[in-house]
Amino acid sequence: MKYRTLGRSAWNVSEIGFGGWGIGRSWWGKTDDKESIKALKTAWDCGINFFDTAYVYGDGHSEKLMGENLPREAIIATKIPPKNNEWPASPKTSCSKAFPAKWILDCTERSLKNLGREQIDLTQFHVWTDAWLDDEGWQGAIEKLKQDGKIRAFGVSINDHDPNSAVKLVSSGLADTVQVIFNIFDQSPLERLFPLCQQKQVGVIARVPFDEGGLTGMLSKDMKFEGDDFRKQYFKGNNLTETIQRVEKLKAFIGDGTHSLPELALRFILSHKVVSSVIPGMRKTKHVLDNVGVAGSVLPPALVNELHAHAWKRNFYAMWEE
């Protein structure tokens, strides 16, 4: 495993992190806790020391699995959901409705209990809009949590496909990290967010590296998503067919040291030094072993430039929310 500094912190985090949405037993169909626990322990044994979760991943279930099965040395990031349950955050909504101070404090205590810890390494707002930047309520709550030793660092998870909605926050210095969608299809953070994060030494956590499974190359036109798997909506209509067509074009880049599409996807992200850690979801041990094998491996600059031409501007989440 290779490690990178998380922004201006002194933390060396594994460049391959562990995304904990899938182990929360919600939105991803069938999930086996025994397999999830095995995946967590395998990840730690393979050198992964950065684990990302959230309360809404199974109403604390993902947090509990991490708290019960990871050593104290593991760096765990979790997220506070918006009180008004509005996804994504709207600049027309006041911060007092989404993240009132008491809600922030109460949610932190709830997550501390789930994790079985006295301190959370990184707490994040699960949605964000720069319209909330000057709100003194959330600022005071976060400062109190830091002073009381309840959290070590603060960040936000940026709205889907909208990296520019957090550039004012990054400029302000109030956030230690940002978590953002960044993959071969969505390269929009390269325009404004990443240069600013590098300038302000804000840690970057790259999420959705495989485009919810699209960039694994394992989807087919006749694929059926079972149970409560949210991808039934994400890939509805023509979304699945169009994704597969674009993925087929990417397969031409496999070779010359890159053996699979998931490897290409991860190496593309790791080729950007501003990224501190990329957090693919890993519900199974096989996922862990496949992903950790990519650590320390970047793409040649010429290939990265070629992949820039495969950026694809769209928002399947917005269609899902309608």
C-alpha positions as CSV (number, residue, x, y, z in Angstrom):
1,M,0.0,0.0,0.0
2,K,1.1,3.6,-0.7
3,Y,0.1,6.5,1.5
4,R,-0.6,10.2,0.9
5,T,-0.9,13.2,3.2
6,L,-4.6,14.2,3.8
7,G,-4.5,17.9,3.0
8,R,-2.8,20.0,5.6
9,S,-3.1,17.3,8.3
10,A,-0.2,15.2,9.4
11,W,-2.2,12.0,8.5
12,N,-0.8,9.6,6.1
13,V,-3.8,7.9,4.6
14,S,-3.9,4.9,2.3
15,E,-4.3,6.1,-1.3
16,I,-6.9,3.3,-1.7
17,G,-9.5,3.8,1.0
18,F,-12.6,1.8,1.9
19,G,-16.0,3.0,0.9
20,G,-18.5,1.8,3.5
21,W,-21.9,2.6,1.8
22,G,-22.4,-1.0,0.6
23,I,-21.8,-2.7,3.9
24,G,-24.6,-0.7,5.4
25,R,-27.2,-3.2,4.1
26,S,-29.2,-0.4,2.3
27,W,-29.6,0.5,-1.3
28,W,-27.2,-2.1,-2.7
29,G,-29.3,-5.2,-2.6
30,K,-28.2,-8.3,-0.7
31,T,-25.3,-7.8,1.7
32,D,-23.9,-10.3,4.1
33,D,-22.5,-9.0,7.4
34,K,-20.0,-11.9,7.7
35,E,-18.6,-11.1,4.3
36,S,-18.6,-7.4,5.1
37,I,-16.6,-8.0,8.3
38,K,-14.2,-10.2,6.4
39,A,-13.7,-7.4,3.8
40,L,-13.0,-4.8,6.5
41,K,-10.4,-7.0,8.2
42,T,-8.8,-7.9,4.9
43,A,-8.6,-4.3,4.0
44,W,-6.8,-3.5,7.2
45,D,-4.4,-6.4,6.8
46,C,-3.6,-5.2,3.3
47,G,-2.6,-1.8,4.5
48,I,-5.8,0.2,4.1
49,N,-6.0,2.6,7.0
50,F,-8.7,5.1,5.8
51,F,-12.3,4.0,6.0
52,D,-15.3,6.2,5.0
53,T,-18.8,5.7,6.3
54,A,-22.0,7.7,7.1
55,Y,-24.9,7.4,9.5
56,V,-27.4,7.0,6.6
57,Y,-25.5,3.9,5.4
58,G,-28.1,1.6,7.1
59,D,-29.0,4.0,9.9
60,G,-25.7,3.5,11.6
61,H,-25.1,-0.1,10.6
62,S,-22.0,0.6,8.5
63,E,-20.6,2.7,11.4
64,K,-21.2,-0.1,13.9
65,L,-19.5,-2.7,11.7
66,M,-16.4,-0.5,11.4
67,G,-16.4,0.4,15.1
68,E,-16.6,-3.2,16.1
69,N,-14.1,-4.7,13.6
70,L,-11.4,-2.1,13.1
71,P,-8.5,-1.3,15.4
72,R,-8.2,2.1,17.1
73,E,-5.4,3.0,14.7
74,A,-7.8,3.0,11.7
75,I,-8.7,6.5,10.5
76,I,-12.5,6.6,10.1
77,A,-14.5,9.3,8.4
78,T,-18.2,9.6,8.8
79,K,-21.0,12.0,7.8
80,I,-23.8,13.9,9.4
81,P,-27.0,13.8,7.3
82,P,-29.1,16.9,6.7
83,K,-31.8,17.3,9.3
84,N,-34.4,18.3,6.6
85,N,-33.4,15.2,4.6
86,E,-32.9,17.3,1.4
87,W,-30.6,15.7,-1.1
88,P,-28.8,17.4,-2.8
89,A,-28.4,20.6,-0.8
90,S,-30.2,23.6,-2.2
91,P,-28.9,27.2,-1.9
92,K,-32.5,28.3,-1.3
93,T,-32.6,26.3,2.0
94,S,-31.2,27.9,5.1
95,C,-28.4,26.2,6.9
96,S,-30.5,26.3,10.1
97,K,-32.9,23.8,8.5
98,A,-30.3,21.4,7.2
99,F,-27.5,21.6,9.8
100,P,-28.6,23.5,13.0
101,A,-26.0,23.5,15.7
102,K,-27.8,21.1,18.1
103,W,-28.3,18.6,15.2
104,I,-24.6,18.6,14.5
105,L,-23.7,18.0,18.1
106,D,-26.4,15.3,18.6
107,C,-25.5,13.4,15.4
108,T,-21.8,13.5,16.4
109,E,-22.7,11.8,19.7
110,R,-24.8,9.2,17.9
111,S,-21.9,8.4,15.6
112,L,-19.4,8.3,18.4
113,K,-21.7,5.7,20.1
114,N,-22.0,3.6,16.9
115,L,-18.3,3.7,16.3
116,G,-17.5,2.9,19.9
117,R,-15.0,5.8,20.0
118,E,-14.4,9.0,22.1
119,Q,-13.3,10.9,19.0
120,I,-14.1,10.9,15.3
121,D,-11.2,11.4,13.0
122,L,-13.1,13.2,10.3
123,T,-16.7,14.3,10.4
124,Q,-18.3,15.6,7.2
125,F,-21.6,17.2,6.2
126,H,-23.2,14.8,3.8
127,V,-24.4,17.6,1.6
128,W,-23.2,21.1,1.1
129,T,-23.9,24.5,-0.6
130,D,-21.7,27.6,-0.4
131,A,-24.8,29.5,0.5
132,W,-24.2,28.3,4.0
133,L,-20.6,29.5,4.2
134,D,-21.2,32.4,6.6
135,D,-23.7,30.7,8.9
136,E,-22.3,31.0,12.4
137,G,-24.4,28.2,13.8
138,W,-22.5,25.3,12.0
139,Q,-19.2,27.0,12.4
140,G,-19.7,27.3,16.1
141,A,-20.8,23.7,16.5
142,I,-17.8,22.4,14.5
143,E,-15.4,24.6,16.5
144,K,-16.9,23.3,19.8
145,L,-16.5,19.7,18.7
146,K,-12.9,20.3,17.9
147,Q,-12.2,22.1,21.1
148,D,-14.0,19.3,23.1
149,G,-11.9,16.7,21.4
150,K,-15.0,15.0,19.8
151,I,-13.7,15.4,16.3
152,R,-10.2,15.9,14.8
153,A,-11.1,17.3,11.4
154,F,-14.1,18.6,9.4
155,G,-15.0,18.3,5.8
156,V,-18.0,18.1,3.4
157,S,-19.3,15.7,0.9
158,I,-20.0,17.8,-2.2
159,N,-23.3,17.6,-4.1
160,D,-23.3,15.0,-6.9
161,H,-21.5,16.3,-10.1
162,D,-21.3,19.9,-8.7
163,P,-17.8,20.5,-7.5
164,N,-18.1,24.3,-7.9
165,S,-20.7,24.3,-5.1
166,A,-17.8,24.1,-2.5
167,V,-15.1,26.4,-4.0
168,K,-16.0,29.2,-1.5
169,L,-15.7,26.8,1.4
170,V,-12.3,25.6,0.2
171,S,-11.1,29.2,-0.3
172,S,-12.3,30.1,3.3
173,G,-10.0,27.6,5.0
174,L,-12.9,26.3,7.1
175,A,-12.8,22.8,5.7
176,D,-10.0,20.3,6.1
177,T,-11.3,18.0,3.4
178,V,-13.8,17.7,0.6
179,Q,-15.2,14.5,-0.8
180,V,-16.2,14.7,-4.4
181,I,-17.2,12.5,-7.4
182,F,-14.2,12.1,-9.6
183,N,-13.7,9.4,-12.3
184,I,-13.0,9.0,-16.0
185,F,-16.5,10.1,-16.8
186,D,-16.8,13.0,-14.3
187,Q,-13.6,15.0,-14.5
188,S,-15.2,18.4,-13.6
189,P,-13.2,18.8,-10.3
190,L,-10.1,19.3,-12.5
191,E,-11.4,22.7,-13.6
192,R,-11.6,24.8,-10.4
193,L,-11.9,22.6,-7.3
194,F,-8.6,20.6,-7.6
195,P,-6.3,23.6,-8.3
196,L,-7.9,25.4,-5.3
197,C,-7.6,22.4,-3.0
198,Q,-3.9,22.1,-3.9
199,Q,-3.4,25.8,-3.2
200,K,-5.2,25.7,0.1
201,Q,-3.9,22.3,1.1
202,V,-7.4,20.8,1.5
203,G,-7.5,17.0,1.4
204,V,-9.4,15.4,-1.5
205,I,-11.3,12.2,-1.1
206,A,-12.4,10.8,-4.5
207,R,-15.7,8.9,-4.4
208,V,-17.7,6.9,-7.0
209,P,-14.5,5.9,-8.9
210,F,-16.4,3.2,-10.9
211,D,-19.5,5.3,-11.7
212,E,-21.7,3.1,-9.6
213,G,-20.5,0.0,-11.4
214,G,-20.4,1.4,-14.9
215,L,-16.6,1.6,-15.0
216,T,-16.1,-1.9,-13.8
217,G,-17.0,-3.1,-17.3
218,M,-19.2,-5.8,-15.8
219,L,-22.6,-4.4,-16.8
220,S,-24.6,-5.8,-19.6
221,K,-27.7,-4.7,-21.5
222,D,-29.9,-7.4,-20.0
223,M,-28.6,-7.0,-16.4
224,K,-31.2,-7.0,-13.7
225,F,-30.6,-5.3,-10.3
226,E,-32.2,-7.2,-7.4
227,G,-34.1,-6.1,-4.3
228,D,-33.6,-2.5,-3.1
229,D,-30.5,-2.0,-5.3
230,F,-30.7,1.8,-6.2
231,R,-29.1,1.1,-9.6
232,K,-32.5,0.0,-10.9
233,Q,-33.2,3.7,-11.0
234,Y,-29.7,5.0,-11.7
235,F,-29.4,3.0,-14.9
236,K,-33.1,3.2,-15.9
237,G,-34.2,4.1,-19.4
238,N,-31.4,4.4,-21.8
239,N,-28.8,5.1,-19.1
240,L,-27.5,1.5,-19.0
241,T,-27.2,1.2,-22.8
242,E,-25.4,4.5,-23.2
243,T,-23.0,3.7,-20.3
244,I,-22.1,0.4,-21.9
245,Q,-21.4,2.0,-25.2
246,R,-19.0,4.5,-23.7
247,V,-17.3,1.9,-21.6
248,E,-16.7,-0.2,-24.7
249,K,-14.6,2.6,-26.1
250,L,-12.5,2.7,-22.9
251,K,-11.6,-1.0,-23.3
252,A,-9.2,0.0,-26.0
253,F,-6.9,1.5,-23.3
254,I,-6.5,-1.8,-21.5
255,G,-3.0,-3.2,-22.1
256,D,0.5,-2.0,-21.7
257,G,0.5,-2.7,-18.0
258,T,-3.2,-2.1,-17.3
259,H,-5.1,-5.4,-17.1
260,S,-8.7,-4.4,-16.4
261,L,-11.1,-1.6,-16.7
262,P,-11.4,-1.1,-12.8
263,E,-7.6,-0.9,-12.7
264,L,-7.6,1.8,-15.4
265,A,-10.3,3.7,-13.5
266,L,-8.4,3.7,-10.3
267,R,-5.0,4.4,-11.9
268,F,-6.6,7.4,-13.7
269,I,-7.7,8.9,-10.4
270,L,-4.4,8.2,-8.6
271,S,-2.6,9.9,-11.4
272,H,-3.8,13.2,-10.0
273,K,-1.6,14.0,-7.0
274,V,-4.2,16.3,-5.4
275,V,-6.2,13.2,-4.6
276,S,-5.4,12.0,-1.1
277,S,-7.5,8.8,-1.2
278,V,-9.9,7.1,-3.5
279,I,-12.7,5.2,-1.8
280,P,-14.3,2.4,-3.9
281,G,-17.1,0.5,-2.3
282,M,-15.8,-2.9,-1.1
283,R,-18.5,-5.3,0.1
284,K,-16.5,-8.4,-0.5
285,T,-13.0,-9.6,0.1
286,K,-12.4,-10.0,-3.7
287,H,-13.2,-6.3,-4.1
288,V,-10.5,-5.5,-1.5
289,L,-7.8,-7.7,-3.1
290,D,-8.5,-6.4,-6.6
291,N,-8.4,-2.7,-5.5
292,V,-5.4,-2.8,-3.3
293,G,-3.4,-4.3,-6.1
294,V,-3.6,-1.0,-7.9
295,A,-1.9,1.0,-5.1
296,G,1.2,2.8,-6.1
297,S,0.4,2.6,-9.8
298,V,-0.3,5.7,-12.0
299,L,-0.8,6.1,-15.7
300,P,1.6,7.7,-18.1
301,P,0.8,11.4,-18.6
302,A,0.1,10.9,-22.3
303,L,-2.6,8.3,-21.5
304,V,-4.2,10.5,-18.8
305,N,-4.5,13.2,-21.5
306,E,-6.1,10.7,-23.9
307,L,-8.6,9.8,-21.2
308,H,-9.6,13.4,-20.6
309,A,-11.4,13.2,-24.0
310,H,-13.8,10.6,-22.4
311,A,-15.3,13.0,-19.9
312,W,-19.1,12.7,-20.0
313,K,-21.3,15.4,-18.6
314,R,-24.6,14.0,-17.2
315,N,-26.3,13.4,-13.9
316,F,-28.1,10.1,-13.5
317,Y,-28.7,10.9,-9.8
318,A,-30.9,13.8,-10.8
319,M,-33.0,11.5,-13.0
320,W,-33.3,9.1,-10.1
321,E,-34.5,11.8,-7.7
322,E,-37.3,12.9,-10.1
